[in-house]
Amino acid sequence: MSESWDDLAAGWDENEAVIVYSEKAFSSLCELINIKDADVLDFGCGTGLLTEKLSPEVASVTAIDPASRMIAVLDGKALSNVVTIVGIVDEAFVRGCRQAKKRFDVIVASSSLAFVPDYPETIALLTMLLSDKGVLVQWDWEKSSDSGVGFSANEIEEAYENASLKMVSLSNPFSMGDIRVIMAVGQRIDG
């Protein structure tokens, strides 16, 4: 997967649809959650279009993506409170964060969870990285009856419930053309 994303890195920040998506995701986030001074994990950050918007508002952003060229573009933006990681969120990553006592107040996943090999497992791993009362926010394409792309509300609700995330909201804050975006906000409830 990361090789194809690496191939897209050079022109990603000039893609008008990608720019609009990140702007709408950020706007919908700020309408629901106070991110001021939060420690944030941007899961599947790509070139960091959302990270750039988060950076001035939050304490820190850890931006992770498996595509090294995407991360290189983000690194070139030299955002002072952003740490980048070329990698994936797996059990070893979670263990390393826990050993370093690193937890996140907010985890954002903008159009990235549809690309993981095991969605429920990834939600469970991300939940382990949340601080007490921390929130996971995901935006993805809403699965329609004629398309297998994205997620249905039921798939998201089930994964969040199995990971001990309380569903705070599930909405369609915006569309891109005729495709609706589904936004889920879950809060860690097991401390």
KEKEVO-344053 format. One line per 10 residues: their letters; for each residue x, y, z of N, C-alpha, C, CB. Coordinates in Angstrom, 3 decimals, decimal comma, always signed. Each point is the difference from the previous one (the first is absolute). Glycine has a CB too. Example, Ala and Ser with C-alpha at 12.3 -4.5 7.8 and 13.67 -1.06 7.14 Angstrom:
2
AS	+13,190/-5,690/+7,800/-0,890/+1,190/+0,000/+0,900/+1,200/+0,000/-1,892/-1,173/+1,246 | +1,542/+2,223/-1,966/+0,820/+1,190/+0,060/-0,770/+1,090/+0,730/+1,184/-0,628/-2,145;
***
This chain:
191
MSESWDDLAA	+0,813/-1,200/+0,000/-0,813/+1,200/+0,000/+0,853/+1,258/+0,000/-1,776/-1,257/+1,193 | +2,813/+1,318/-0,347/+0,729/+1,252/+0,153/+0,730/+0,411/-1,274/+0,255/-0,527/+2,407 | +0,139/-0,423/-3,258/+0,663/+0,399/-1,237/-0,916/+0,837/-0,879/+1,389/-2,062/+0,115 | -2,661/+1,700/-0,230/-0,914/+0,803/-0,813/-0,241/+1,366/+0,626/-1,086/-2,094/-0,811 | +0,993/+2,166/+2,139/-0,141/+1,303/+0,670/+1,263/+0,825/-0,169/-1,576/-1,010/+1,669 | +2,741/+0,360/-1,615/+1,249/+0,724/-0,239/-0,002/+0,649/-1,378/+1,203/-1,591/+1,514 | -1,754/+0,891/-2,501/-0,046/+0,538/-1,359/-0,881/+1,253/-0,093/+0,368/-2,321/-0,871 | -1,328/+2,457/+1,768/-0,921/+1,141/-0,022/+0,493/+1,195/+0,819/-1,844/-1,626/-0,305 | +2,881/+1,437/+1,097/+0,420/+1,010/+0,973/+0,349/+1,347/-0,619/+0,830/-1,850/+1,383 | -0,099/+1,856/-2,484/+0,495/+1,261/-0,564/-1,113/+0,978/-0,354/+1,935/-1,258/-0,876;
GWDENEAVIV	-3,050/+0,790/+0,350/-1,069/+0,911/-0,401/-1,205/+0,022/+0,930/+0,751/-0,377/-2,287 | -0,668/-0,339/+3,414/-1,155/-0,150/+0,884/-0,541/+1,329/+0,514/+0,908/-2,200/+0,652 | -0,026/+3,094/-0,240/-0,430/+1,275/+0,586/-0,592/+0,964/-1,027/+1,760/-0,301/+1,718 | -1,657/-0,015/-2,997/-0,596/+0,841/-1,043/-1,347/-0,547/-0,474/+2,302/+0,667/-0,712 | -2,705/-1,822/+1,218/-1,257/-0,623/-0,402/-1,150/+0,736/+0,685/+1,134/-2,259/-0,327 | -1,946/+2,956/-0,449/-1,067/+0,843/+0,549/-0,980/-0,801/+0,857/+0,227/+1,494/-1,989 | -0,589/-2,693/+1,579/-0,935/-0,816/+0,783/+0,592/-0,362/+1,355/-0,963/-0,915/-2,122 | +2,243/+0,606/+2,151/+0,675/-0,356/+1,249/+0,048/+1,221/+0,929/+1,391/-1,753/-1,211 | -1,123/+2,910/+0,654/+0,038/+1,240/+0,787/-1,369/+0,289/+0,612/+1,820/+0,901/-1,492 | -2,856/-0,981/+0,675/-1,359/+0,263/+0,480/-0,392/-1,012/+1,074/-0,616/+0,969/-2,243;
YSEKAFSSLC	+0,925/-2,239/+2,037/-0,320/-1,043/+0,975/+0,632/+0,337/+1,349/-0,144/-1,721/-1,845 | +1,427/+2,083/+1,839/+0,683/+0,293/+1,268/-0,594/+1,235/+0,670/+2,103/-1,031/-0,904 | -2,475/+2,037/+0,126/-0,619/+1,198/+0,570/-1,340/-0,328/+0,650/+1,149/+1,397/-1,731 | -1,952/-2,210/+1,057/-1,316/-0,365/+0,538/+0,143/-0,917/+1,216/-0,996/+0,230/-2,302 | +1,964/-1,124/+2,278/+0,229/-0,870/+1,155/+0,402/+0,850/+1,209/+0,695/-1,912/-1,524 | +0,224/+2,838/+1,333/+0,449/+0,849/+1,101/-1,154/+0,832/+0,547/+2,296/+0,084/-1,007 | -3,072/+0,493/+0,129/-1,145/+0,806/+0,422/-0,993/-0,830/+0,806/+0,297/+1,443/-2,023 | -0,605/-2,654/+1,553/-0,952/-0,855/+0,715/+0,564/-0,429/+1,354/-0,914/-0,811/-2,199 | +2,220/+0,608/+2,285/+0,641/-0,341/+1,268/-0,165/+1,135/+1,006/+1,657/-1,446/-1,220 | -1,347/+2,656/+0,781/-0,046/+1,155/+0,898/-1,421/+0,338/+0,455/+2,033/+0,867/-1,138;
ELINIKDADV	-3,023/-1,260/+0,352/-1,392/+0,216/+0,406/-0,402/-0,922/+1,151/-0,533/+0,705/-2,339 | +1,183/-1,858/+2,472/-0,395/-0,993/+0,997/+0,922/-0,107/+1,208/-1,007/-1,212/-1,852 | +2,274/+1,524/+1,664/+0,990/-0,298/+1,037/+0,905/+1,203/+0,237/-0,064/-2,433/-0,628 | +0,353/+2,684/+1,891/+0,981/+1,014/+0,360/+1,383/-0,651/-0,089/-1,658/+1,238/+1,532 | +2,432/-0,844/-2,508/+1,321/-0,603/-0,207/+1,122/+0,842/+0,589/-0,873/-1,052/-2,067 | +0,537/+2,182/+2,645/+1,009/+0,916/+0,555/+0,914/-0,748/+0,966/-1,592/+1,945/-0,247 | +2,878/-1,866/-0,020/+1,046/-0,578/+0,851/-0,039/-1,525/+0,110/-0,066/+2,107/+1,257 | -0,605/-2,778/-2,174/-0,066/-1,465/+0,020/+1,279/-0,608/-0,577/-2,508/+0,113/-0,215 | +2,819/-1,315/+0,683/+1,029/-0,822/-0,632/-0,734/-0,895/-0,992/+1,570/+0,047/+2,058 | -1,188/+0,051/-3,340/-0,754/-0,619/-1,085/+0,859/-1,020/-0,742/-1,375/+2,089/-0,233;
LDFGCGTGLL	+0,750/-3,195/-0,144/+0,597/-0,949/-0,941/-0,780/+0,123/-1,297/+0,757/-1,608/+1,853 | -0,055/+1,926/-2,938/-0,619/+0,035/-1,324/+0,368/-1,306/-0,694/+0,104/+2,565/-0,145 | -1,066/-3,499/+0,156/+0,197/-1,337/-0,549/-0,218/+0,027/-1,507/-0,736/-1,043/+2,177 | +1,732/+0,596/-2,943/-0,102/+0,032/-1,460/+0,046/+1,430/-0,492/-1,336/-2,116/+0,014 | +2,295/+2,868/+0,492/+0,067/+1,463/-0,212/+0,302/+0,415/-1,431/+0,741/+0,172/+2,325 | -0,203/-1,070/-3,130/+0,375/+0,390/-1,359/+1,019/+1,130/+0,024/-2,257/-0,708/-0,823 | +2,033/+1,726/+0,011/+0,917/+1,144/-0,071/-0,300/+1,040/+1,073/+0,224/-0,392/-2,450 | -1,206/+0,117/+3,284/-0,240/+0,857/+1,152/-0,910/+1,191/-0,215/+2,173/-0,709/+0,697 | -3,078/+0,629/-1,665/-0,912/+1,134/-0,189/-0,851/+0,245/+1,244/-0,054/-0,489/-2,456 | -0,419/-0,566/+3,103/-0,747/+0,174/+1,246/+0,946/+0,359/+1,142/-1,739/-1,639/-0,799;
TEKLSPEVAS	+2,902/+1,037/+0,836/+1,004/+0,303/+1,023/+0,329/+1,492/+0,008/+0,951/-2,317/-0,246 | -0,805/+2,902/-0,934/+0,292/+1,443/-0,097/-1,073/+0,845/+0,669/+1,209/-0,430/-2,132 | -2,460/+0,037/+1,985/-1,106/+0,746/+0,595/-0,047/-0,214/+1,514/-1,287/-0,206/-2,153 | +1,613/-0,986/+2,596/-0,002/-0,319/+1,420/+1,149/+0,686/+0,745/-1,066/-2,189/-0,554 | +2,226/+2,231/-0,055/+1,230/+0,426/+0,653/-0,106/+1,310/+0,792/+1,164/-1,168/-1,816 | -1,729/+2,256/+1,271/-0,046/+1,241/+0,776/-0,975/-0,039/+1,182/+0,604/+1,174/-2,086 | -1,500/-2,150/+2,096/-1,063/-0,048/+1,009/+0,295/-0,943/+1,161/-1,580/+0,534/-1,808 | +2,487/-1,469/+1,619/+0,195/-1,075/+0,964/+1,390/+0,063/+0,636/-1,597/-1,418/-1,310 | +1,792/+0,642/+2,377/+1,313/-0,055/+0,646/+1,015/-0,712/-0,885/-1,114/+0,007/+2,243 | +0,705/-1,157/-2,792/+0,924/-0,760/-0,836/-0,785/-0,909/-0,937/+1,761/+0,081/+1,806;
VTAIDPASRM	-1,107/-0,438/-2,908/-0,559/-0,971/-0,928/+1,073/-1,048/-0,283/-1,563/+1,735/-1,039 | +1,193/-2,988/+1,210/+0,813/-1,105/-0,471/-0,688/-0,470/-1,275/+0,831/-0,697/+2,363 | -0,122/+0,787/-3,465/-0,574/-0,313/-1,309/+0,644/-1,275/-0,518/-0,441/+2,453/-0,489 | -0,386/-3,468/+0,242/+0,517/-1,302/-0,430/-0,629/-0,405/-1,327/+0,357/-0,674/+2,399 | +0,489/+0,151/-3,280/-0,450/-0,486/-1,306/+1,023/-1,008/-0,497/-1,206/+2,187/-0,531 | +0,770/-3,250/-0,167/+0,962/-0,985/-0,503/+0,765/+0,461/-1,244/-1,481/-1,742/+0,933 | +1,036/+2,821/-1,574/+0,629/+0,455/-1,251/+1,096/+1,027/+0,311/-2,161/-0,410/-1,275 | +3,390/+0,012/+1,079/+1,137/+0,861/+0,355/+0,027/+1,302/-0,801/+1,276/-2,054/+0,587 | -1,701/+2,027/-1,837/-0,001/+1,239/-0,795/-1,087/+0,960/+0,461/+0,895/-1,278/-1,946 | -2,018/+0,751/+2,404/-1,037/+0,868/+0,580/+0,566/+0,691/+1,246/-1,857/-1,516/-0,887;
IAVLDGKALS	+2,509/+0,749/+1,754/+0,603/+0,558/+1,208/+1,090/+1,013/-0,353/-0,509/-2,135/+1,230 | +1,277/+1,873/-2,290/+1,049/+0,944/-0,413/-0,605/+1,350/-0,380/+1,412/-1,922/-0,806 | -2,566/+1,917/+0,131/-0,679/+1,262/-0,336/-0,409/+0,716/+1,282/-0,837/-0,974/-2,183 | +0,271/+0,245/+3,134/-0,383/+0,605/+1,280/+1,228/+0,530/+0,735/-1,975/-1,552/+0,146 | +3,052/+0,796/-0,111/+1,229/+0,464/+0,653/+0,490/+1,317/-0,600/+0,606/-2,380/+0,484 | -0,782/+2,544/-1,793/+0,418/+1,232/-0,673/-0,774/+1,228/+0,453/+0,623/-1,385/-1,935 | -1,745/+1,190/+2,589/-0,811/+1,122/+0,490/+0,529/+0,548/+1,321/-1,983/-0,982/-1,151 | +2,902/+0,263/+1,783/+0,701/+0,436/+1,209/-0,937/+0,567/+1,068/+1,970/+0,471/-1,428 | -2,966/-1,241/+1,794/-0,938/+0,416/+1,044/+0,622/-0,318/+1,360/-2,013/-0,396/-1,525 | +2,176/+1,406/+2,356/+0,811/-0,130/+1,220/-0,551/-0,983/+1,029/+0,687/+2,319/-0,386;
NVVTIVGIVD	-1,987/-2,514/+0,445/-0,565/-0,892/+1,015/-0,477/-1,329/-0,590/-0,679/+2,016/+1,296 | +1,241/-2,388/-2,443/-0,397/-1,230/-0,677/+1,182/-0,969/-0,047/-1,698/+1,270/-1,383 | +1,450/-2,486/+1,836/+0,959/-1,098/-0,111/-0,558/-0,956/-1,037/+0,804/+0,233/+2,425 | +0,012/-0,609/-3,402/-0,464/-0,913/-1,047/+0,600/-1,389/+0,190/-0,239/+1,936/-1,584 | -0,557/-2,925/+1,187/+0,437/-1,395/+0,077/-0,398/-0,693/-1,287/-0,217/-0,035/+2,528 | +1,195/-0,579/-3,183/-0,303/-0,881/-1,121/-0,262/-1,361/+0,617/+1,438/+1,317/-1,694 | -2,677/-1,762/+1,625/-0,323/-1,280/+0,605/-1,490/-0,223/+0,084/+2,097/+0,127/+1,283 | -2,452/-1,151/-0,518/-1,399/-0,374/+0,179/-0,302/-0,102/+1,489/-0,014/-1,238/-2,210 | -1,250/+1,275/+2,530/-0,417/-0,245/+1,374/-0,274/-1,498/+0,127/-0,995/+2,357/+0,261 | +1,876/-3,007/+0,466/-0,141/-1,429/+0,265/+0,286/-0,222/+1,490/+0,686/-0,638/-2,402;
EAFVRGCRQA	-0,647/-0,601/+2,828/+0,223/-0,283/+1,417/+1,336/+0,541/+0,491/-1,403/-2,033/-0,243 | +2,441/+1,968/-0,581/+1,316/+0,516/+0,401/-0,045/+1,526/+0,181/+1,119/-1,909/-1,235 | -1,801/+2,608/+0,352/-0,129/+1,450/+0,124/-0,754/+0,361/+1,282/+0,031/+0,225/-2,514 | -1,130/-0,920/+2,770/-0,786/+0,259/+1,213/+0,849/-0,272/+1,240/-2,134/-0,602/-1,218 | +2,851/-0,510/+1,233/+0,863/-0,340/+1,132/+1,056/+1,083/+0,230/-0,376/-2,443/-0,465 | +0,985/+2,933/-0,617/+1,007/+1,057/+0,117/-0,579/+1,290/+0,571/+1,199/-1,012/-1,926 | -2,388/+1,372/+1,486/-0,659/+1,199/+0,536/-0,316/-0,166/+1,476/-0,970/+0,469/-2,255 | +0,476/-1,636/+2,612/-0,358/-0,245/+1,404/+1,237/+0,013/+0,881/-1,973/-1,357/-0,734 | +3,073/+0,766/+0,257/+1,237/+0,003/+0,783/+0,519/+1,423/+0,185/+0,553/-2,293/-0,865 | -0,757/+3,137/-0,143/+0,420/+1,403/+0,080/-1,055/+0,856/+0,699/+1,333/-0,301/-2,104;
KKRFDVIVAS	-2,411/-0,348/+2,572/-1,116/+0,691/+0,654/-0,600/+1,077/-0,902/+1,063/-0,452/+2,220 | -1,121/+0,153/-3,513/-0,561/+0,924/-0,984/-1,429/-0,418/-0,306/+2,288/+0,451/-0,993 | -3,217/+0,417/+1,292/-1,409/-0,196/-0,324/-0,475/+1,243/-0,739/-0,387/-1,510/+2,028 | -0,704/+1,381/-2,747/-0,507/+1,098/-0,817/-1,399/+0,407/+0,448/+1,386/-0,802/-1,927 | -1,602/+2,104/+1,970/-1,324/+0,547/+0,335/-0,959/-0,170/-1,169/+1,066/+1,662/+1,555 | -0,519/-1,529/-2,762/-0,795/-0,097/-1,223/+0,794/-0,813/-1,022/-1,154/+2,237/+0,457 | +0,489/-3,188/-1,081/+0,571/-0,708/-1,147/-0,911/+0,292/-1,177/+1,047/-1,851/+1,441 | -0,454/+2,341/-2,528/-0,761/+0,254/-1,220/+0,447/-0,983/-1,073/-0,263/+2,452/+0,591 | -0,696/-2,890/-1,379/+0,268/-0,931/-1,109/-0,852/+0,471/-1,171/+0,524/-1,988/+1,564 | +0,089/+2,784/-2,415/-0,725/+0,611/-1,119/+0,199/-0,814/-1,269/+0,264/+2,268/+1,045;
SSLAFVPDYP	-1,312/-2,973/-1,438/+0,004/-0,792/-1,223/+1,181/-0,970/-0,042/-1,145/+1,886/-1,172 | +1,388/-2,551/+2,300/+1,134/-0,921/+0,055/-0,368/-1,398/+0,497/+1,433/+1,972/+0,387 | -2,482/-2,105/+0,389/-0,309/-1,298/+0,591/-0,532/-1,016/-1,007/-0,467/+1,192/+2,108 | -0,026/-0,738/-3,241/-0,458/-0,927/-1,028/+1,171/-0,760/-0,640/-1,956/+1,516/-0,433 | +3,177/-1,073/+0,702/+1,174/-0,604/-0,624/+0,748/-0,957/+0,926/+0,187/+2,038/-1,390 | -0,666/-2,207/+2,617/+0,679/-0,918/+0,917/-0,477/-1,430/-0,253/+0,220/+1,836/+1,732 | +0,623/-2,827/-1,468/-0,399/-1,379/-0,273/-1,089/-0,524/+0,939/+2,289/-0,367/-0,848 | -2,352/+0,871/+2,080/-0,987/-0,483/+0,968/-0,554/+1,203/+0,762/+1,185/-2,254/+0,223 | -2,305/+2,783/-0,692/-0,599/+1,201/+0,588/-0,314/-0,156/+1,487/-0,952/+0,511/-2,231 | +0,224/-1,543/+2,668/-0,293/-0,114/+1,435/+1,256/-0,080/+0,864/-2,112/-1,139/-0,615;
ETIALLTMLL	+3,120/+0,411/+0,157/+1,255/-0,101/+0,762/+0,687/+1,362/+0,090/+0,265/-2,395/-0,742 | -0,268/+3,148/-0,343/+0,637/+1,324/+0,011/-0,727/+0,941/+0,949/+0,756/-0,341/-2,365 | -2,079/+0,298/+2,382/-0,768/+0,821/+0,944/+0,371/-0,373/+1,434/-1,900/+0,194/-1,663 | +2,020/-1,485/+1,940/+0,379/-0,447/+1,345/+1,397/+0,499/+0,375/-1,448/-2,034/-0,288 | +2,390/+1,962/-0,643/+1,357/+0,483/+0,267/+0,008/+1,507/+0,238/+0,926/-1,860/-1,406 | -1,655/+2,613/+0,579/-0,060/+1,454/+0,179/-0,624/+0,356/+1,346/-0,177/+0,296/-2,488 | -0,834/-1,049/+2,900/-0,645/+0,250/+1,292/+0,997/-0,139/+1,142/-2,173/-0,823/-0,932 | +3,086/-0,136/+0,826/+1,020/-0,192/+1,037/+0,933/+1,206/+0,123/-0,116/-2,457/-0,422 | +0,185/+3,271/-0,620/+0,878/+1,173/+0,007/-0,683/+1,258/+0,539/+1,189/-0,994/-1,937 | -2,478/+0,910/+2,195/-0,743/+1,166/+0,490/+0,200/+0,201/+1,496/-1,689/-0,352/-1,804;
SDKGVLVQWD	+1,757/+1,615/+2,194/+0,007/+0,334/+1,418/-1,396/-0,230/+0,553/+1,856/+1,701/-0,318 | -1,987/-1,653/+1,633/-1,305/-0,128/+0,624/-0,919/+1,089/-0,549/+1,029/-0,999/+2,096 | -2,167/+0,620/-2,596/-0,987/+0,887/-0,621/+0,461/+0,551/-1,355/-0,771/+0,601/+2,291 | +1,855/-1,154/-2,832/+0,473/+0,417/-1,314/-0,983/-0,401/-1,089/+2,356/-0,198/+0,803 | -2,264/+0,864/-1,960/-0,938/-0,261/-1,089/+0,718/-0,411/-1,281/-1,574/+1,642/+1,021 | +0,919/-2,568/-1,718/+0,425/-0,437/-1,324/-0,999/+0,565/-0,996/+1,093/-2,135/+0,898 | -0,572/+2,831/-1,902/-0,857/+0,609/-1,019/+0,425/-0,553/-1,352/-0,332/+2,125/+1,378 | -0,638/-2,683/-2,094/+0,282/-0,569/-1,315/-0,929/+0,611/-1,042/+0,778/-2,149/+1,066 | -0,210/+2,403/-2,245/-0,782/+0,397/-1,178/+0,331/-1,003/-1,086/-0,014/+2,492/+0,623 | -1,002/-3,038/-1,249/+0,187/-0,923/-1,114/-1,200/+0,106/-0,915/+1,395/-1,568/+1,412;
WEKSSDSGVG	-1,309/+0,964/-2,576/-1,148/-0,047/-0,900/-1,077/-0,852/+0,638/+1,472/+0,294/-2,035 | -2,702/+0,131/+1,896/-1,109/-0,813/+0,489/-0,307/-1,055/-1,058/-0,959/+1,933/+1,371 | +0,930/-3,178/-0,936/-0,271/-1,109/-0,914/-1,449/+0,103/-0,472/+1,719/-1,486/+1,162 | -1,901/+1,421/-2,460/-1,355/+0,008/-0,552/-0,338/-1,402/-0,481/+0,205/+2,435/-0,681 | -1,454/-2,646/+0,359/-0,437/-1,339/-0,414/+0,659/-0,451/-1,301/-2,170/+0,424/+1,141 | +2,582/+0,530/-1,966/+0,606/-0,383/-1,285/+1,529/+0,056/+0,020/-2,049/+0,848/-1,122 | +2,637/-0,585/+2,291/+1,448/+0,095/+0,087/+0,491/-0,665/+1,277/-0,038/+2,131/-1,331 | +1,102/-2,881/+1,230/+0,596/-0,630/+1,167/+1,062/+0,861/+0,645/-0,475/-2,183/-1,020 | +0,668/+3,393/+0,534/+1,041/+0,892/+0,496/-0,486/+0,716/+1,252/+0,898/+0,303/-2,334 | -0,041/-0,231/+3,348/-0,332/+0,749/+1,197/-0,639/-0,855/+1,071/-0,268/+1,981/-1,414;
FSANEIEEAY	-0,529/-1,317/+2,260/-0,599/-0,661/+1,158/-1,470/+0,337/+0,115/+2,195/+0,058/+1,165 | -2,950/-1,000/-0,632/-1,381/+0,274/+0,380/+0,005/+0,448/+1,460/-0,926/-1,712/-1,672 | -0,134/+2,358/+2,075/-0,133/+0,412/+1,398/+0,084/-1,213/+0,918/-1,415/+1,964/-0,694 | +0,799/-3,071/+0,298/+0,018/-1,202/+0,834/+1,407/-0,558/+0,192/-2,294/-0,505/-0,800 | +3,104/+0,520/-0,255/+1,378/-0,496/+0,115/+0,800/+0,844/+0,990/-0,106/-0,840/-2,369 | -0,062/+2,144/+2,290/+0,719/+0,907/+0,902/-0,483/-0,191/+1,434/+0,294/+1,665/-1,871 | -1,613/-1,683/+2,061/-0,550/-0,161/+1,350/+0,481/-1,291/+0,652/-2,009/+1,310/-0,696 | +2,016/-2,391/-0,061/+0,437/-1,295/+0,538/+1,478/+0,028/+0,387/-1,728/-1,143/-1,415 | +2,573/+1,699/+0,562/+1,438/+0,069/+0,299/+0,264/+0,876/+1,226/+0,514/-0,329/-2,442 | -1,212/+1,449/+2,545/+0,186/+0,890/+1,146/-0,466/-0,679/+1,289/-0,298/+2,001/-1,503;
ENASLKMVSL	-0,849/-2,644/+1,455/-0,527/-0,675/+1,192/+0,951/-1,107/+0,453/-2,355/+0,523/-0,736 | +2,863/-1,313/-0,208/+0,923/-1,086/+0,342/+1,312/+0,513/+0,569/-1,036/-1,363/-1,788 | +1,399/+2,591/+1,474/+1,239/+0,600/+0,503/-0,232/+0,819/+1,268/+0,857/+0,062/-2,341 | -2,062/-0,128/+2,899/-0,366/+0,772/+1,197/+0,035/+1,506/-0,235/+0,893/-1,856/+1,378 | -1,315/+2,253/-2,576/-0,171/+1,419/-0,299/-1,479/+0,336/+0,062/+2,071/+0,025/-1,454 | -2,406/+1,012/+2,190/-1,374/+0,488/+0,047/-0,226/+0,862/-1,238/-0,057/-0,054/+2,560 | -0,968/-0,255/-3,335/-0,298/+0,778/-1,197/-0,550/+1,362/+0,433/-0,469/-2,115/-1,360 | +1,220/+3,166/+1,089/-0,408/+1,357/+0,345/-0,882/+0,568/-1,104/+2,114/+0,337/+1,335 | -1,689/-0,549/-2,574/-0,826/+0,439/-1,128/+0,368/-0,788/-1,244/-0,200/+2,303/+0,991 | -0,773/-2,416/-1,864/+0,176/-0,656/-1,292/-0,824/+0,826/-0,969/+0,378/-2,364/+0,989;
SNPFSMGDIR	+0,291/+2,987/-1,958/-0,695/+0,947/-0,865/+0,583/-0,001/-1,402/-0,519/+1,401/+1,990 | -0,129/-0,653/-2,858/+0,490/+0,252/-1,357/+0,220/+1,505/-0,121/-1,233/-2,036/-0,982 | +2,393/+2,530/+1,433/+0,220/+1,444/+0,052/+0,190/+0,663/-1,364/+0,999/-0,383/+2,206 | -0,608/-0,411/-3,212/+0,185/+0,562/-1,337/+0,019/-1,108/-1,036/+1,279/+1,928/+0,962 | -1,367/-1,516/-2,211/+0,089/-0,917/-1,137/+1,076/+0,505/-0,941/-2,446/-0,635/+0,203 | +2,957/-0,266/-0,982/+0,936/+0,343/-1,060/-0,662/-0,494/-1,283/+2,115/-0,152/+1,512 | -2,669/+1,087/-2,266/-0,794/-0,399/-1,146/-1,241/-0,707/+0,501/+2,049/-0,199/-1,461 | -2,293/-1,000/+0,949/-1,182/-0,729/+0,444/+0,325/-1,081/+1,039/-1,011/+0,451/-2,232 | +2,224/-0,402/+2,787/+0,398/-0,969/+1,008/+0,001/+0,677/+1,373/+1,397/-1,276/-1,702 | -2,172/+0,685/+2,615/-0,083/+0,568/+1,345/+1,164/-0,482/+0,858/-2,502/+0,113/-0,196;
VIMAVGQRID	+2,968/+0,776/+1,039/+1,036/-0,334/+0,963/-0,682/-0,294/+1,327/+1,732/+1,448/-1,186 | -1,327/-2,547/+1,800/-0,511/-0,348/+1,319/+1,070/+0,357/+1,023/-1,457/-1,874/-0,937 | +1,033/+2,546/+1,993/+0,911/+0,424/+1,079/-0,457/-0,676/+1,287/+0,479/+2,255/-1,123 | +0,452/-2,937/+1,766/-0,300/-0,656/+1,271/+0,903/+0,564/+1,072/-0,734/-2,098/-1,177 | +0,149/+2,368/+2,342/+0,757/+0,458/+1,156/-0,285/-0,961/+1,137/-0,082/+2,435/-0,747 | +1,134/-3,085/+1,222/-0,131/-0,924/+1,122/+0,894/+0,428/+1,140/-0,558/-1,855/-1,568 | +0,089/+1,654/+2,796/+0,755/+0,387/+1,186/+0,380/-1,230/+0,811/-1,189/+2,209/+0,052 | +2,418/-2,234/+0,404/+0,475/-1,126/+0,822/-0,790/-0,014/+1,306/+2,336/+0,121/-1,024 | -2,867/-1,280/+1,376/-0,838/-0,075/+1,191/+0,543/-0,924/+1,078/-1,907/+0,479/-1,460 | +2,975/-1,188/+1,167/+0,498/-0,957/+1,003/+1,194/+0,519/+0,772/-0,822/-1,817/-1,436;
G	+1,201/+3,101/+1,185/+1,116/+0,595/+0,732/+1,270/-0,656/-0,354/-1,481/+0,577/+1,830;
***
